[in-house]
Amino acid sequence: MKNLLILVTALASLSAAPAARTFTGVITDDICAKAGHASMRMGPTDADCTRACVDLHGAAFVLYDGKTLYRLSDTKKADAFAGQKVKVVGALDAKTNTIQIQSMTAAR
């Protein structure tokens, strides 16, 4: 009976996993996201500023959709798209507001 209860609990937690969604926004850093890069201007482009903020100031890559900052699980993928509008497919961890990235592509 105890094993059955453990199995049912484990299956219930698996089914509660968040579903994958598509998010669209710009890959930026959590320092410049809402204010824009003009105040810091750590390079000639938004991508350069984003990377400099991450490398030199300890900022984190984020996806910013104009209202919400989402943390990203994969910084290598984020770095490749710094300063660009992207579509991210992944599951959102609501507690940490982090997207567990399944894929990232340039958006039009």
PyMOL commands that set and color helices and strands:
alter all, ss='L'
color gray80, all
select helices_A, chain A and resi 2-15+46-57+75-80
alter helices_A, ss='H'
color red, helices_A
select strands_A, chain A and resi 20-29+61-64+69-72+85-93+98-106
alter strands_A, ss='S'
color yellow, strands_A
deselect
rebuild
show_as cartoon
